Amino acid sequence: ALNGEPLTDPAQLKEQIAQLAPGDEIVLTVRQPAQATAETDSGKTDSNKTGAEREVTVTLGENEQGETWLGV
């Protein structure tokens, strides 16, 4: 999700970011893929293995063409 709005495919993320300005802060909600086993060796549930969601706040940058950019 981008700023709380669900996205159905990666192209939507690109389209939404293109409408924003470099320097804007966005909140991405990301979900880690669920793994077959969500239990640790100690028998406790590991939230990182259950497809848990988390929010990440990032500041958009600018690419060489002057366009808004999200990347590493």
C-alpha positions, -999 to 999 in steps of 0.1 A, spaced: 0 0 0 11 36 -6 0 61 20 -27 37 31 -41 31 -4 -39 -6 -15 -20 -13 -48 -30 -42 -70 1 -43 -92 37 -28 -94 27 -4 -122 4 14 -98 32 22 -75 52 37 -104 22 57 -115 15 71 -80 51 80 -73 54 98 -107 26 122 -94 46 132 -64 76 155 -60 112 148 -50 115 153 -13 79 141 -5 77 115 22 56 85 16 45 55 38 48 21 21 31 -9 37 51 -39 28 43 -76 34 70 -102 37 63 -134 19 50 -161 42 73 -190 47 63 -226 51 73 -226 88 64 -198 111 78 -214 142 113 -209 156 135 -236 170 123 -225 205 87 -231 195 78 -194 194 61 -178 164 85 -156 144 65 -126 130 91 -122 102 81 -156 89 43 -152 88 39 -127 60 37 -99 85 31 -63 73 52 -33 83 52 3 74 82 21 61 85 59 57 108 70 29 117 103 12 115 103 -26 145 113 -45 151 127 -80 167 108 -109 190 122 -136 161 132 -157 146 153 -128 118 128 -123 106 116 -89 123 84 -80 121 56 -54 150 33 -53 182 22 -38 
